[in-house]
Amino acid sequence: MNFKQMKRRGWQVIDDNPDNPIEIDDALMGEYINEAVQDLADALHIVKSANLSFNNGSAWLPDDFLEPVKAWDGSRELKRLYSLNDKTVTDDTTDASEYIIPNDGTIQIFGSHLTGTFKLEYIAAPDPLSNDNDTPELIPARYHHFIPEIYVKAQYSLKNGRTNTYRTYMSLWEDIRNEIASKQTVTSFEQEEIW
């Protein structure tokens, strides 16, 4: 199913008119569908890698970045820090050996010298759907219909205060996520990011 077909099906499952929707407008329907696609990111386990360029120990993360997997300085793996309290590098004249992601869209390294190319392997978000003919290519086609039939229906139920119905549909959605995750093989992509 493409984006347009998913939106039409979404309106049908909530008994709205696809040609003149009243309950959920086109923009909100698109948001719900893209939320569902993004929600499947963990299940899809899309792994990409990017070469990053640093300025004063910081670099911008790729736009589709969700979570780091590993980081290297050349062939040497760097240690990920979850808190600045865990930092062991005290001298900025040493080679980079640790990194932290401070939740501001950047990554920081500790130690000022990269001995090679900095490579970040990360979990990536699927591309959002924007054009009518866009399809969520990384999601197996046999699961496309669940996006409007389960996820959109759940969000519509929540919007209308039917929390028990919402929970039921989200429980089904979780089952779908788990099934997709169990059938996925790791897919890797490589790109170079220069900021």
Secondary structure, 3 states (H helix, E strand, C coil): CCHHHHHHHHHHHCCCCCCCCCCCCHHHHHHHHHHHHHHCHHHHCEEEEEEECCECCEEECCCCEEEEEEEEECCEECEEECCHHHCCCCCCCCECCEEECCCCCEEEEECCECCCCEEEEEEECCCCCCCCCCCCCCCCHHHCCHHHHHHHHHHHHHHCCCHHHHHHHHHHHHHHHHHHHHHCCCEEEEEECCC
